[in-house]
Amino acid sequence: MERLIVDMDDVLADATGQFINYYEREFGIRVPRESMNHKDEMERFPDNHDAVYNFTFRKDFFRTMDVNPYSQEVMKELNAHYEVFIVSSAMEFPNSLPEKLEWLNEHFPFLHWKQFVFCGRKNIVHGDYMIDDLPHNLETFNGEKLLFSAPHNLQFNQFKRVSGWREVGELLLK
Amino acid sequence: MERLIVDMDDVLADATGQFINYYEREFGIRVPRESMNHKDEMERFPDNHDAVYNFTFRKDFFRTMDVNPYSQEVMKELNAHYEVFIVSSAMEFPNSLPEKLEWLNEHFPFLHWKQFVFCGRKNIVHGDYMIDDLPHNLETFNGEKLLFSAPHNLQFNQFKRVSGWREVGELLLK
């Protein structure tokens, strides 16, 4: 069985949408998702960059993210045909560790805790496919690299791109 | 730089000693460490095996473990000469995730969160050396495997053995 490594934030989970919601609640401005296209993660909001970063240390920030469209259906199929691991850079945010585990158990109950990895840097994992929204995570990977489209990565062209979970399914479940 | 992967429970941390302490507090019997030699993890206490397993779900079980002798000094040196990762099978015990992170930050402050990995199964990581007390973690590893002696693994002979941190230092810091 080939090993497939899948990221959480902005791949399974709508992290960008969560930042937009928190920003609106805090500063009264709803920043359109499209306005973030081609912008680095740290520059996608008009202002208050430190506050935006600090959202990630708030209780429930990671626990209450929405699930990205079609990720559950496609992941269920993938899990039957690949050795799937969820690998998330969670270590920077201590709160996120139990929250991400609870989130996975709620939204992806067909996955086992043996399939979860919370790390600092992803160069430690190896496999056949990696789906990630951050180019630096793909760069050190030994297998086939798939860049999951997100507003902050549209300017990168060095990796094969997948735009959403239906495209992932079409590519990996032929 | 060669990559060195180091386990936590019964390698950096005295997990066996913590079980002994909890067992004594709960059942009034102090089980000698030597009586556990050559016994499987689930058979090392005379009785109450389910209760022993459930200690791992108690708050502070992982947070308050003792540090194994010489691990701090030797790890500090190793960290200067290897790309060190701490890889712990923590995912089975949700409480352990923040507790293990706090424990590492307290006792190994010279390590960075980028060097920590909490996983379910260790076949996902790769490197040049792995130090672990559990044969099944070493079995799937691609690099050199070092079995860190613990009462429950003395019956295994298929791996190179290290008995304590001074021996690790002698082997890897020549």
Interface residues (C-beta under 8 A of the other chain):
Chain A: R3 I5 F85 V87 M91 E92 P94 N95 L97 P98 L101 E102 H112 W113 K114 Q115 F116 V117 F118 C119 G120 R121 I124 V125 H126 G127
Chain B: R3 I5 F85 V87 M91 E92 P94 N95 L97 P98 L101 E102 H112 W113 K114 Q115 F116 V117 F118 C119 G120 R121 I124 V125 H126 G127
